[in-house]
Amino acid sequence: SPIMQDTVHIAKKLALTDLNILIYGESGVGKELFASAIHNESRQNRGPFVAINFSALSEDLVESELFGYEEGAFTGAKKGGKLGIFEQANQGTIFLDEIGDISPRIQARLLRVLQEKEIRRVGGSENIPIDVRVIAATNKNLLKMCQEGTFREDLYHRIKKFYLKIPPLKSRIEDVDVLVRHFLKKHGGAKLTISSDVMDILRRNRWNGNVRELENVIEYLIAVSDEQTIKTSD
């Protein structure tokens, strides 16, 4: 679709810079896919691409996952300590998914890391320099959260040097056909065909779960279909 071609065109331009990027999009639109593609097109592509999803981690775990920890930093800490993902991503790209879910305390620490370009492990006393590009993503309105006082405005501007909005599937419904073909091939259903009635249903759906929901539906149809053509009864 033209809207997705424009989005890809912008992403390729942003990839050629070194500045941080904030990706906005509903759940399931493919924010991490875009982040990975931007990394692959950037000068950091010889370095690692490391991702963390804040919505999947408790407050207690986030700090040690981001910055690592020294041996004996807390009960249960591994012998020898652990590298955090900022150190793991050094010379590469770090993808901070669902950044709108982090607490004010972690926001403050993250802001300092982005400003100083160095981290300190939990329980450590040494500042460790890091060279990483940050790509953050959210499905929340961070500007509104700044106005409400739940997200730091200085951090918002630090991560939003550039901005990329991924359109929802309902705004590019003409992409359903090509995505269906892709997911059929990806999940072992390349020899299957889909009836025109089923395709009409897929094109009319609202897709609140976006591309992720469409992929789940295609996986389901492949699993339940008894014939070479997927019909409405499936």
Residue, then its C-alpha position, 0 to 999 in steps of 0.5 A: s500500500p502507498i502508506m506503507q511504502d511511505t513508512v518504509h521510505i522514511a525508515k530507510k532515511l532514518a536508518l542512515t542517521d545515528l540519532n535515537i528513534l521513537i516508533y509509535g504504533e498499535s500492538g501487533v503492527g510490527k514495531e520490532l520488525f521495523a526496528s530490526a530493519i532500521h538496525n540492518e540498514s544502519r552503520q551499527n549493523r555490524g554490532p548486535f541488535v538487542a531488544i527488551n520489552f518493558s511490559a514483560l518485566s517486573e520493576d525489580l528486574v528491569e534495572s538489572e536487565l538494562f544495566g547488569y549487576e555485579e556479583g553479590a549485588f543482591t540475593g540470587a545474583k549470579k557468580g561473576g555478575k551479569l552484563g546488562i543489555f546496554e553492554q550487550a548492545n555496545q556498538g549496536t542497537i538497543f530496542l526498548d519496546e513498550i517504553g511507556d510502561i517504565s516507572p519514574r525511577i527507571q525513567a530517571r536512570l535511563l535518562r542519565v544513561l542517554q545523556e552521559k553515554e555510560i552505565r553503572r551496574v547494580g551494586g557496582s561503583e564503576n561507570i562503563p562507557i557505552d556506544v549504542r543507538v536507541i530505538a524505542a517503541t510504544n503504543k501509548n501517547l507519550l506526549k499526553m503522559c508527559q502532560e499528565g506527569t507520568f512520563r518525563e518530558d526530558l526523556y521523551h525528547r531524548i528518545k524522540k530525536f526522530y519519530l516513525k509512525i507505523p500505520p495499523l492494518k485497518s488503514r492499509i487493508e489492501d496489504v491483507d492479500v500480500l500478507v495472507r500469501h506471506f503467512l501461508k508460505k511461512h507456516g507451511g500452507a503454500k499449497l493451500t488456496i483461500s476462497s474468494d468468500v474467505m478473502d472478502i471476510l479477511r478484507r472486511n475485518r477490523w484487525n484490532g490486533n493488526v498483523r499479529e492477529l492476521e498471522n494467528v488467523i492464518e495459522y489457525l486456518i492452516a491447522v483446521s482446513d481439511e482440503q486444499t481450499i480454505k472455505t468459510s466453514d473453516 
